[in-house]
Amino acid sequence: MFNVSHNDFTGLIPPSIGNLSQLESLDMSWNKLTIDIPSTLTNFPFLSSFNLSYNQLEGRILTGSQFHTFKDTSYKGNIGLCGSPWMNTNKDVDLYVFVKVLGSDDNFRRFCIPGLTKVFVKVSTFATES
């Protein structure tokens, strides 16, 4: 069991965590982990419990190994994630929307809308008063 939930950890999930090949339970929920889920997490043949919910993760949800058995609650609260288990289709088409953070020159957030083939987008700019 590896549980580091509710610790306010920030940054990337270290790919070296995949070296813990005998792991049966992994809970890294309720932190501030960012970027993609490393593919080395598929190295756990005995993993039966998995939770990355409520972080700031982006990219595709892992497939392969036993990852198809984990429910969407394992990923809840990560609005930048796309793919299975949320996408109940064989299409590999996801829409990523990049939103610029106001008051920042280069800070963008990526949001995902899985399984779309046609999109009509209306772009608006708005600001709030301080």
Buried (B, 14 or more C-beta within 10 A) or exposed (E): EEEEBEEEBEEEBEEEBBEBEEBEBBBBBBBEBBBBBBEBBBBBEEBEEBBBBBBBBBBBBBEEEEBEEBEEEBBBBBBBBBBBBBBEEEEEEBBEBEEEEEEEEEEEEBBBEBBEEEEEEEEEEEEEEE
